[in-house]
């Protein structure tokens, strides 16, 4: 099993570096969207701009079809994209079904509706990995960013989840507490930045003793260029050289309605590459749309792809011609990691 994981890791890296456009393997990771509905209207996220007619919930039979087709080659599944997945009533069943088919499960949530029943259902289902997106170290900042959320209530939801995990003595899920840190010259950004280090330390100290495996402090990104790059607002900086995006070589994203899209930031489905309600996962994976995109990305013709031409991921810091962020992500699949 460990040697198989190692082989798959190097196989992906080899085909990526070679610029292969038809791949002799299936995706290693899936993004599958239980729902595109989100209760928040965060300024740095494009989910608030998704038209109402494109909002919905994944059908259970469609989800089962995806998992049944993926179980022989997918290592893990991100059960989120643009919406708040906790609103899907069958989310715990989605986790359990993927687990029963040998696929590890990952969830990112704003935790605003993480009730007692939901936290117990997630833990009972065997969730492997969870990210709590909680942007801000104090009420004013948090509620300015997480529009429609309540600072105290959400933090209490997270604490109670972690306390229940601790009470059970559970190793899983692996817990990441993620904060987007804004910086820049605007009035809000400047107010947010004043004393941030001190506020961060005090906030983290208040979480001591809880089973959090990692704190992640990140900069806002451009959602494939849909949010204009603005260094004054603390957006992550671009690297000096173009580097092909790795997503097309190891992952696939699927919206709630079965539409496959090339990237998990295409929340509105502006660039469909297939329909998993009618096609198989592998047919889409090596279908004409994704093959064409791989060829353009590998040859540096990213300007021909609307979703990619303004994306900051194509200018990430790199090592050996591979984005450093992708190397960190792909380490997760190595046999000596979790």
Secondary structure, DSSP 8 states (H G I E B T S, - for coil): -HHHHHHHHHHHHHHHHHT-SS-SS--SEEEE-SB---S---TT-GGGGS-GGG--B--HHHHHHHHHHHTTT--EEE--SSS-GGGSTTHHHHHHHHHHTT-EEEEEE--TT--HHHHHHHHHHT--EEEEE---SSHHHHHHHSTT--HHHHHHHHHHHHHHHHHHT---SEEEEEEE---SSSHHHHHHHTTHHHHHHHHHHTTTTS---EEEEE----TTTTS---GGGT-----SS----SHHHHEEEE-TTSEEESSTT-TT-SSEEEETTTS-HHHHHTSHHHHHHHHHHHTT-GGG-TTTTT-GGGG--EETTEEHHHHHHHGGGSTT--
